[in-house]
């Protein structure tokens, strides 16, 4: 291989990529192939001498569309998965081309500067304390890990314990209070941090999945010692927000740390029409979110934000003589994230924010929420179909017929149909179709087509049911 190989290979990759993207808006949304077909396509003995790069690209591109879902397409509503706005995808290609290690400033002044600006822009966009620490991590899982590490440091520091130096053995017990509807990534973060899931005290939630403030008060009154409260902005099923302002008042009256899971809900702060649901968000001590959800940048893009930057830095920072850290105005990313070596994931965030601007991000968020409300109207007006949640953001829960079997059959039928793709869930004991609208490319026509397909599948399922009984 020589540097002369780059041109032809990148041109070939560009051709394959544009073919995939050109087909994306109208293609079958689900995957056509499963494990066996994909293994058959790619599994050979490891080559002894290797193959030409063009042949490798062609092999991948030939089989990839059958095994890939159209997650970046306009009618993908499964989970909360955004696509990639064109400028973010193009910038991500540049990030791979530049191949910068984003760990410390001295390795890549480019990355350090761009991520410093992107961090400042995010704080401004979300209207969060401008002095907050910001770290660019892989996703909301590691954003929770980072924020809760800062929280662990902060609440133990207040009682005179240095957890980074002395660990948790013999430390005052840290209680973690969270809603019964808390996302599983919070549990996982507690495992990673050595706090354990048994440290979590669950608070009852209401019919929309919001933390009950009355029960939170009761729980907090029973606890002694350091406390971390985890609230939710955007329930993974309903999109509902915990009453953040009231929770913050209760937490801070007890000198507890308030962390907010805003994986997608934090972006409501950037909207116009839905901003009100995020009232009180600014009162928290830390926030976790994903840029690869509602900002629609490529994957590997989470954000950890901590009000007290010194708690954030103390929980994350490392030092060694060979790292050549400046400790001056320059930004060393290892002060804010768990990784030494990583790609420059903040650069696509910068590009998307610069291309969209404040008004573009607001339009993206508000438009997706309007699409969700339209889904609820189109489906909820149909006989035998019930919308289970108050549609306050971008999530819609739908039940077909009056039994789980019918709903699950409709979910499976929708996924086989290929017009759109949405996932199933169980909500308060009821099977439901879960629609998540978070793609920049989704139009009103996509919503109409998808709702029509869902109702058509429902009719087909109900027509089959008598014959099978």
FITI-945752 format. One line per 4 residues: their letters; for each residue x, y, z of C-alpha. Coordinates in nm, 4 decimals. Each point is the difference from the previous one (the first is absolute). Example, Ala and Ser with C-alpha at 12.3 -4.5 7.8 and 13.67 -1.06 7.14 Angstrom:
<pamars>
AS	1.2300 -0.4500 0.7800; 0.1370 0.3440 -0.0660 $
</pamars>
This chain:
<pamars>
XXXX	0.0000 0.0000 0.0000; 0.1111 0.3542 -0.0746; -0.1504 0.3451 0.0335; -0.0966 -0.0298 -0.3662 $
XXXX	-0.2621 -0.2556 0.1069; -0.2070 0.2574 0.1880; -0.1427 0.1796 -0.3018; -0.1482 -0.3011 -0.1829 $
XXXX	-0.1239 -0.1639 0.3214; -0.1662 0.3143 0.1317; -0.1618 0.0578 -0.3381; -0.1304 -0.3578 0.0060 $
XXXX	-0.1298 0.0448 0.3562; -0.1670 0.3268 -0.1035; -0.1770 -0.1764 -0.2856; -0.1285 -0.2776 0.2267 $
XXXX	-0.1055 0.2488 0.2682; -0.1942 0.2222 -0.2375; -0.1782 -0.3027 -0.1488; -0.1084 -0.1017 0.3506 $
XXXX	-0.1112 0.3523 0.0898; -0.1846 0.0526 -0.3290; -0.2048 -0.3142 0.0647; -0.0637 0.0803 0.3670 $
XXXX	-0.3226 0.2055 -0.0262; -0.1970 -0.2694 -0.1869; 0.1624 -0.3273 0.0974; -0.1504 -0.2772 0.2123 $
XXXX	0.0589 0.1393 0.3482; 0.0787 -0.3189 0.1883; 0.2851 -0.2432 -0.0566; -0.0617 -0.2632 -0.2675 $
XXXX	0.2635 -0.2430 0.1277; 0.0770 -0.1509 0.3386; 0.3058 -0.1507 0.1575; 0.0361 -0.3055 -0.2212 $
XXXX	-0.0036 0.1917 -0.3263; 0.2386 0.2617 0.1345; 0.2432 -0.2605 0.1321; -0.0136 -0.1782 -0.3363 $
XXXX	0.0808 0.3256 -0.1768; 0.3014 0.0912 0.2124; 0.1378 -0.3107 0.1685; 0.3022 -0.1483 -0.1757 $
XXXX	0.3336 -0.1228 0.1279; 0.2222 0.2946 0.0844; 0.1910 0.0748 -0.3242; 0.3673 -0.0828 0.0082 $
XXXX	0.1108 0.2674 -0.2437; -0.2953 0.2345 0.0209; -0.2281 0.1321 -0.2733; -0.0001 0.3214 -0.2020 $
XXXX	-0.1636 0.2854 0.1875; -0.2525 0.0549 -0.2785; -0.1128 -0.3621 0.0283; -0.0460 0.0370 0.3771 $
XXXX	-0.2109 0.3133 -0.0457; -0.2071 -0.1613 -0.2732; -0.0675 -0.3098 0.2109; -0.1181 0.2087 0.2949 $
XXXX	-0.2122 0.2296 -0.2137; -0.1614 -0.2854 -0.1924; -0.1427 -0.1688 0.3090; -0.0356 0.2859 0.2464 $
XXXX	-0.3435 0.1317 -0.1092; -0.1703 -0.3347 0.0619; 0.1262 -0.0216 0.3562; -0.0307 0.3686 0.0860 $
XXXX	-0.3159 0.1690 0.1154; -0.0762 0.3423 -0.1451; 0.0585 0.1561 0.3420; 0.1053 0.3265 -0.1627 $
XXXX	-0.3088 0.0080 -0.2219; -0.3070 0.2192 0.0417; -0.2436 -0.2786 0.0956; 0.2069 -0.1702 0.2669 $
XXXX	-0.1788 0.0480 0.3319; 0.1560 -0.2793 0.2032; 0.1648 0.1012 0.3260; 0.1175 0.3629 0.0158 $
XXXX	0.2398 -0.0069 -0.2912; 0.0741 0.3057 -0.2074; 0.1624 -0.0035 -0.3405; 0.2961 0.2127 -0.0993 $
XXXX	-0.0467 0.3440 -0.1487; 0.2152 0.0173 -0.3145; 0.2591 0.2420 0.1392; 0.0538 -0.2186 0.3084 $
XXXX	0.0562 -0.3114 -0.2109; 0.2384 0.1849 -0.2302; 0.1869 0.1396 0.2994; 0.0221 -0.3462 0.1530 $
XXXX	0.1800 -0.1134 -0.3153; 0.2479 0.2819 0.0538; 0.0429 -0.1037 0.3636; 0.0992 -0.3497 -0.1145 $
XXXX	0.2297 0.1511 -0.2631; 0.1776 0.2286 0.2453; 0.0246 -0.2946 0.2456; 0.0644 0.2183 0.3030 $
XXXX	0.0301 -0.1403 0.3506; -0.2186 0.2346 0.2020; 0.1453 -0.0883 0.3389; 0.2190 0.3021 0.0703 $
XXXX	0.0569 0.3408 -0.1538; 0.3615 -0.0568 -0.0977; -0.0985 -0.2892 -0.2298; -0.2716 0.1956 -0.1785 $
XXXX	-0.0452 0.3745 0.0574; -0.2604 -0.0235 -0.2791; -0.2228 -0.2397 0.1922; 0.0478 0.1696 0.3347 $
XXXX	-0.0995 0.3400 -0.1401; -0.3022 -0.1228 -0.1953; -0.1315 -0.2015 0.2958; 0.0497 0.2981 0.2306 $
XXXX	-0.2180 0.2117 -0.2292; -0.2572 -0.2803 -0.0459; -0.0256 -0.0386 0.3779; -0.0617 0.3723 0.0423 $
XXXX	-0.2635 -0.0027 -0.2742; -0.1848 -0.2918 0.1629; -0.0151 0.1759 0.3358; -0.1352 0.3065 -0.1750 $
XXXX	-0.2511 -0.2019 -0.2034; -0.1309 -0.1831 0.3077; 0.0238 0.3127 0.2146; 0.1920 -0.1839 0.2704 $
XXXX	0.2606 0.1550 0.2321; 0.2771 0.1245 -0.2264; 0.2754 -0.0988 0.2433; -0.1000 -0.3693 -0.0161 $
XXXX	0.2450 -0.2703 -0.0980; -0.0759 -0.1800 -0.3277; 0.1319 -0.3317 -0.1233; -0.0587 -0.1699 -0.3366 $
XXXX	-0.0561 -0.3710 0.0617; -0.1254 -0.2996 -0.1987; -0.3659 0.0286 0.0951; -0.2379 0.0517 0.2885 $
XXXX	0.1263 -0.3107 0.1798; 0.3439 0.1537 0.0434; -0.1520 0.3431 0.0551; -0.1791 -0.1465 0.3041 $
XXXX	0.3220 -0.1650 0.1114; 0.1893 0.3283 -0.0255; -0.2669 0.2136 0.1672; -0.0627 -0.2491 0.2782 $
XXXX	0.3760 -0.0325 0.0593; 0.0017 0.3774 0.0514; -0.3048 -0.0351 0.2248; 0.1689 -0.2749 0.2026 $
XXXX	0.3048 0.2230 0.0403; -0.2105 0.3031 0.0911; -0.2244 -0.1521 0.2652; 0.2869 -0.1892 0.1651 $
XXXX	0.2256 0.3072 -0.0070; -0.2667 0.1856 0.1980; 0.0349 -0.2542 0.2820; 0.3795 -0.0018 -0.0120 $
XXXX	0.0634 -0.3153 -0.2049; 0.2404 -0.0119 -0.2984; -0.1466 -0.2793 -0.2091; 0.2601 0.0271 -0.2770 $
XXXX	0.2809 -0.0603 0.2485; -0.1675 -0.2233 0.2573; -0.2640 -0.1837 -0.2014; -0.3356 -0.1054 0.1396 $
XXXX	0.1204 -0.2482 0.2630; -0.0897 0.1606 0.3308; -0.1610 0.3032 -0.1633; -0.3360 0.1351 0.1148 $
XXXX	-0.2727 -0.1774 -0.1906; -0.1287 0.1969 -0.2994; -0.3742 -0.0327 -0.0587; -0.1226 0.0382 -0.3571 $
XXXX	-0.3654 0.0978 -0.0358; -0.1658 -0.0539 -0.3369; -0.3419 -0.0468 -0.1532; -0.1436 -0.3460 -0.0463 $
XXXX	0.0078 0.0960 -0.3712; 0.3738 0.0832 -0.0044; 0.1829 -0.1181 -0.3099; 0.2131 -0.3107 0.0340 $
XXXX	0.3153 0.1948 -0.0908; -0.0178 0.1675 0.3409; 0.0093 -0.3455 0.1627; 0.2982 -0.0982 -0.2130 $
XXXX	0.1887 0.3177 0.0900; -0.0468 -0.0790 0.3693; 0.1501 -0.3443 -0.0598; 0.3004 0.1491 -0.1802 $
XXXX	0.0544 0.2516 0.2803; -0.0023 -0.2590 0.2775; -0.3133 0.1466 0.1572; -0.2067 -0.3017 -0.1007 $
XXXX	-0.3626 -0.0189 -0.1021; -0.1045 -0.0749 0.3585; 0.1024 0.3539 0.0899; -0.2970 0.1178 -0.2056 $
XXXX	-0.3179 0.0945 0.1811; -0.2937 -0.0030 -0.2399; -0.2676 0.2700 0.0046; -0.3493 -0.0763 -0.1285 $
XXXX	-0.1026 0.1455 -0.3361; -0.3385 0.1163 -0.1242; -0.2069 -0.1223 -0.2953; 0.2271 0.1820 -0.2476 $
XXXX	0.3248 -0.1214 0.1549; 0.0801 0.3220 0.1886; 0.1625 -0.0149 0.3415; -0.2522 0.0624 0.2776 $
XXXX	0.1152 0.2961 0.2059; -0.2002 -0.1016 0.3066; 0.1741 -0.3366 0.0101; 0.3393 0.1638 -0.0602 $
XXXX	-0.0500 0.2123 0.3112; -0.0795 -0.3116 0.2027; 0.3058 -0.1827 -0.1324; 0.2369 0.2909 0.0615 $
XXXX	-0.1249 0.0393 0.3578; 0.1123 -0.3563 0.0778; 0.3547 0.0295 -0.1330; 0.3159 0.0990 0.1868 $
XXXX	0.3347 0.0862 -0.1556; 0.0988 0.0908 -0.3574; -0.2817 -0.0145 -0.2564; -0.0115 0.0168 -0.3801 $
XXXX	-0.3407 0.0497 -0.1619; -0.0446 -0.1123 -0.3607; -0.2882 0.1624 -0.1866; -0.1181 -0.0595 -0.3549 $
XXXX	-0.0637 0.2454 -0.2813; -0.1721 -0.2052 -0.2665; -0.1354 -0.3373 0.1101; 0.1232 -0.2618 -0.2442 $
XXXX	-0.3570 -0.1151 -0.0667; -0.2243 0.3035 0.0453; 0.2406 0.2911 -0.0357; -0.1310 0.1381 0.3327 $
XXXX	0.2179 0.2212 0.2199; 0.0368 -0.0369 0.3731; -0.1071 0.3196 0.1845; 0.3553 0.1333 -0.0037 $
XXXX	-0.0498 0.3289 0.1811; -0.1676 -0.1641 0.2995; 0.2520 -0.2841 0.0034; 0.2872 0.2502 -0.0009 $
XXXX	-0.1456 0.1860 0.2961; -0.0370 -0.3227 0.1986; 0.3479 -0.1264 -0.0928; 0.1819 0.3214 0.0761 $
XXXX	-0.1808 0.0530 0.3303; 0.1617 -0.3291 0.0989; 0.3407 0.0984 -0.1497; -0.0399 -0.2844 -0.2500 $
XXXX	0.1418 -0.0049 -0.3515; -0.2600 0.0082 -0.2787; 0.0900 -0.1776 -0.3244; -0.2296 0.0126 -0.3032 $
XXXX	-0.0255 -0.2710 -0.2643; -0.0695 0.2141 -0.3064; 0.1049 -0.2511 -0.2648; -0.2410 0.1596 -0.2457 $
XXXX	-0.2113 0.2206 0.2259; 0.2752 0.2529 0.0668; -0.0406 0.1106 -0.3615; -0.3458 0.1326 0.0889 $
XXXX	0.1950 0.2906 0.1514; 0.1020 0.0908 -0.3546; -0.3544 -0.0036 -0.1385; -0.2572 0.2765 -0.0027 $
XXXX	-0.3327 -0.1846 0.0110; 0.1075 -0.2642 0.2543; 0.2488 0.1889 0.2166; -0.2531 0.0405 0.2800 $
XXXX	0.0056 -0.3722 0.0825; 0.3661 0.0371 0.0993; -0.0696 0.2621 0.2651; 0.2337 -0.0313 0.2976 $
XXXX	0.2646 -0.1945 -0.1930; 0.2537 0.2771 0.0665; -0.0187 -0.0641 0.3765; 0.1716 -0.3400 -0.0203 $
XXXX	0.3640 -0.0721 0.0799; 0.0703 -0.2199 -0.3041; -0.1582 -0.0984 -0.3280; 0.0528 -0.2899 -0.2421 $
XXXX	-0.1097 0.0064 -0.3629; 0.0652 -0.1366 -0.3480; 0.0886 0.2115 -0.3009; -0.0499 -0.3041 -0.2225 $
XXXX	-0.3661 0.0044 0.0900; -0.1602 0.3389 -0.0605; 0.2911 0.1977 -0.1390; 0.0232 -0.2719 -0.2673 $
XXXX	0.3756 -0.0448 -0.0128; 0.1616 -0.3398 -0.0662; 0.0264 -0.2491 0.2841; 0.2567 0.0143 0.2809 $
XXXX	-0.1141 0.3407 0.1233; -0.1243 0.0413 0.3553; 0.0441 0.3036 0.2236; 0.0615 0.0191 0.3761 $
XXXX	-0.0585 0.3388 0.1639; 0.0800 0.0795 0.3651; -0.0844 0.3304 0.1692; 0.3023 -0.0068 0.2323 $
XXXX	0.2887 -0.0334 -0.2418; 0.2441 -0.0750 0.2825; -0.2044 -0.3030 0.1100; -0.0082 -0.1101 -0.3645 $
XXXX	0.3737 0.0415 -0.0483; 0.0891 -0.1649 0.3309; -0.2049 -0.3098 -0.0855; 0.1511 -0.0430 -0.3470 $
XXXX	0.3449 0.1547 -0.0239; 0.3216 -0.1993 -0.0238; 0.3597 0.1089 -0.0336; 0.3339 -0.1467 -0.0985 $
XXXX	0.3301 0.1602 -0.0939; -0.0109 -0.1290 -0.3560; -0.3476 0.1457 -0.0682; 0.1357 0.3578 -0.0172 $
XXXX	-0.3085 0.1594 0.1540; 0.0091 0.3768 0.0142; -0.2514 0.0765 0.2767; -0.0353 0.3409 -0.1631 $
XXXX	-0.2800 0.1376 -0.2147; 0.0315 -0.2920 -0.2407; -0.2640 -0.2736 0.0242; 0.1203 -0.3524 0.0782 $
XXXX	-0.2929 -0.2335 -0.0651; 0.1259 -0.2583 0.2518; -0.1055 0.2454 0.2707; -0.3656 -0.0463 -0.0990 $
XXXX	-0.0464 -0.3569 -0.1322; 0.1060 -0.3537 0.0991; 0.2077 -0.0650 -0.3124; 0.3606 0.0744 -0.0892 $
XXXX	-0.0293 -0.0814 -0.3694; -0.3115 0.0787 -0.1996; -0.1123 0.1451 -0.3306; -0.0775 0.3708 -0.0252 $
XXXX	-0.3707 -0.0538 0.0552; -0.0695 0.3624 0.0903; 0.0825 0.1250 -0.3502; -0.3204 -0.1309 -0.1678 $
XXXX	-0.1932 0.1579 0.2905; 0.1645 0.3319 -0.0801; -0.0767 -0.0400 -0.3713; -0.3665 -0.0853 0.0576 $
XXXX	-0.0483 0.2914 0.2389; 0.1708 0.2406 -0.2361; -0.1998 -0.1170 -0.3015; -0.3368 -0.0106 0.1766 $
XXXX	0.0378 0.2983 0.2280; -0.2222 0.0612 0.2981; -0.3136 0.0313 -0.2161; 0.0799 -0.3154 -0.1972 $
XXXX	0.0363 -0.2126 0.3132; -0.3250 0.1443 0.1375; -0.1793 -0.0794 -0.3240; 0.1366 -0.3555 -0.0017 $
XXXX	-0.1208 -0.0679 0.3553; -0.3385 0.1711 -0.0417; -0.0651 -0.1656 -0.3358; 0.0638 -0.3498 0.1362 $
XXXX	-0.2359 0.0679 0.2900; -0.2676 0.1260 -0.2403; 0.0411 -0.3212 -0.2017; -0.0495 -0.2026 0.3180 $
XXXX	-0.3229 0.1852 0.0758; -0.1183 -0.0651 -0.3555; 0.0725 -0.3719 0.0419; -0.2086 0.0019 0.3179 $
XXXX	-0.2868 0.1725 -0.1795; 0.0005 -0.2245 -0.3063; 0.0252 -0.3223 0.1994; -0.2090 0.1033 0.2985 $
XXXX	-0.2944 0.0949 -0.2205; -0.0163 -0.3492 -0.1521; -0.2538 -0.2477 0.1444; 0.1572 -0.2505 0.2355 $
XXXX	0.3251 0.1950 0.0368; 0.0997 0.1737 0.3215; 0.2848 0.2406 0.0755; 0.1201 -0.0807 0.3521 $
XXXX	0.2039 0.3091 0.0844; -0.0282 0.3752 0.0042; 0.2134 0.0995 -0.2982; 0.2157 0.2721 0.1528 $
XXXX	0.3132 -0.0560 -0.2062; 0.0913 -0.2440 -0.2774; -0.1241 -0.3311 0.1455; -0.3311 -0.1690 -0.0824 $
XXXX	-0.1261 -0.3240 0.1589; -0.2741 -0.1749 -0.1964; -0.2142 -0.3031 0.0825; -0.1935 -0.1877 -0.2657 $
XXXX	-0.3161 -0.1821 0.0975; -0.0420 -0.0864 0.3622; 0.2561 -0.2715 0.0533; 0.3744 -0.0483 -0.0042 $
XXXX	-0.0040 -0.2634 -0.2718; -0.1624 0.2297 -0.2551; 0.2370 0.2856 0.0777; 0.3071 -0.2209 -0.0248 $
XXXX	-0.1256 -0.1457 -0.3282; -0.0414 0.3513 -0.1366; 0.3525 0.0961 0.1109; 0.1421 -0.3053 -0.1753 $
XXXX	-0.2103 0.0704 -0.3071; 0.1195 0.3607 -0.0193; 0.3616 -0.1133 0.0156; -0.0594 -0.2589 -0.2751 $
XXXX	-0.1862 0.2489 -0.2175; 0.3033 0.2269 -0.0368; -0.1794 0.3296 -0.0602; 0.1297 0.1134 0.3383 $
XXXX	0.1563 -0.1588 0.3067; -0.1059 0.0426 0.3618; 0.0648 -0.2098 0.3067; -0.2198 -0.1696 0.2524 $
XXXX	0.0079 0.0541 0.3740; -0.1892 -0.0860 0.3159; -0.1431 0.3004 0.1804; -0.1514 -0.0473 0.3462 $
XXXX	-0.0816 -0.3598 -0.0843; -0.1434 0.0702 -0.3463; 0.1591 -0.0884 -0.3335; 0.0391 0.3079 -0.2192 $
XXXX	0.1519 0.1298 -0.3207; 0.2637 0.2604 0.0831; 0.0508 0.2782 -0.2552; 0.3019 0.2269 0.0423 $
XXXX	0.0323 0.2958 -0.2377; 0.3501 0.1466 0.0004; 0.1272 0.0073 -0.3591; 0.0785 0.3265 -0.1764 $
XXXX	-0.1301 -0.1361 -0.3331; -0.3473 -0.1106 0.1124; -0.2748 0.1925 -0.1787; -0.3753 0.0297 0.0451 $
XXXX	-0.0396 -0.2334 -0.2964; 0.2191 -0.2610 0.1727; -0.2292 0.0154 0.3008; -0.3129 -0.0389 -0.2135 $
XXXX	0.1476 -0.2935 -0.1954; 0.1186 -0.1692 0.3175; -0.3307 0.0434 0.1846; -0.1868 -0.1349 -0.3027 $
XXXX	0.2270 -0.3054 -0.0056; -0.0471 -0.0589 0.3733; -0.3776 0.0117 -0.0287; 0.0062 -0.2226 -0.3084 $
XXXX	0.2021 -0.2592 0.1911; -0.2442 0.0261 0.2906; -0.2925 -0.0712 -0.2339; 0.1844 -0.2985 -0.1458 $
XXXX	0.0688 -0.1387 0.3467; -0.3611 0.0342 0.1129; -0.1248 -0.1620 -0.3207; 0.2224 -0.3023 0.0650 $
XXXX	-0.0907 -0.0420 0.3661; -0.3453 -0.1672 -0.0431; 0.1440 -0.2594 -0.2390; 0.2701 -0.0918 0.2480 $
X	-0.2424 -0.0321 0.2900 $
</pamars>
